[in-house]
Amino acid sequence: MHEAVTYNRYYEKFLDFREASLNFFKRVGRRKALLRKRITDKFQIIDAPIFAS
């Protein structure tokens, strides 16, 4: 989302930014192939007491 909405863009009003963000999520299906390439299942497991439930 950051790349599609905020890279090299300035939004005069918050409402303009909000609309651009919402439009990204409305059209996320069109970017499915790109997102699948960038999102992986390789997560780092954090084993620290502070994160335990």
N, C-alpha and C positions, 0 to 999 in steps of 0.2 A: 504494500500500500504506500509506503513512504516514497518509493521511486515513482509511482504513478500519480501521486497527489501533490507531493511537496517539493520534489527536485526542481530547482531553478524556477520556482513559482512564488509569487508574493500575492497574498490575498488581502485586499484592502479591508474587508470586513470579515468577521468571524462567520457570518452566514454564508459567504462565498466558499470559505474553507469547508464548512459543514456540508454544503451541497456537493462539493467535489468529493468529499469522503464518502458520502452516501451513494453517489453515483458509482464510485469504485466498487462498492459492495453489491450494488444492483447488477453490475456487469462482470462480476468475478468469474462467472462461468465461461466467459469468452477468453479468459486468461488461464484456463485450467491446465493446459499443457505446460505453460511457462512456470506456473506455481508448482506443478509436480516435479519439475526438474530442480527447483530451488529448495523445496522442503524435503528433508530427509527424516528417517526414523532413528537417526543416530543421536540419542539424547545422553547426556552425561548424568549419571546417577550421583546425587549428593547424599552422602551418608554422614549427616551431622545431627546431633541431638536437637538443635534449634529448629530443624525442619520436620522433626518427627511429630506425629499427631498423638 
